[in-house]
Each structure stands twice: as structure tokens, then as C-alpha cells.
Amino acid sequence: MTTKSYRVECNFGSKYFASSKQAFIYSHYRKAQGYAVEIWLVKKETTPTLFSISQVLIDYSPKS
């Protein structure tokens, strides 16, 4: 089974979201506060013999 989530990383740590829309709304909120923000797509794959996690950076905004 494969699941995906979105992690928004900024100065205050990270926060996870189920949808990209929620993640981008939160990232825009943090950008408006002047923080550098990264959005990561996190994929978790599990089988009876394997557990794998991969992450891909999908958006980055430097400190404003």
C-alpha cells in the first residue's frame, strides 16, 4: 500500500497535510509572515516485507 502526504517545513518545524491544497494554503500563510518555507511530497510504501519512505521537494520559498 502506498500513501502520500505533504510536509511543510519552516522555522517552527514541520507540519503534515493530507492534500496539496492544504499544504500550499499553510505555506502561503507562513511566507506572509516572512519565513522560508519548503513543501515536500512524502510517499510511504508498505508491503509485508518492505517499508519505504521517499520525499521530493516540490516548492521552496526563501525568507522574504
N, C-alpha and C positions, 0 to 999 in steps of 0.2 A: 504494500500500500504506500502511496506517495501523498504527502500533504505539503502544502506550501503556506507560508506566512510572510509578512513584510515587517522588517525591523527598521525603526527609525532611530538613528544614533545621533546624539548631540551632547552638549556639555554636561547635561544632567543624567547621562546614562542612556539606556536604550528602552524602547517601548515596542511591543509586538502588536500587529494588527492582522486581521483575517483577510482584509481586502486592500487592494492598492489605493482605492479611493480614500479610505480612512487614513492610510499612511500618508498620502500626499496632503490631505487636509491638515493633519497634525504637523507635517514638515513645514508647510507654509506658515502655520501659527508660530513655530519656533524660529523660522527665518525672519519673521516680522519682529521678533524680539532681539534680533541681532546675532543669533548663534549660527555656527557652522553646522550643517545638517547632512547626513548621509542616509539614503534609503537602500536597504538590502533585501533582495528576494532570497528567502531561506527555504530550501526544499529538504524534507525529511523522507527518507525511503526506508521501509522496514519489510523484511521477509523473515521467514522462520530462522534463517541462518545469517542474516546481514542487517546491520543498522548503519545507515549512511546519512550524513548531513552535508549539504553543499550550500554555498551562498555566493550571490553575484551582486555586485554594486550596480544599482540601476539609476541612481541620481545622487549628485553631490552639489552642495551649495556652500561656498566659503563664507566665512564670517563677514557680515555686512557692516 
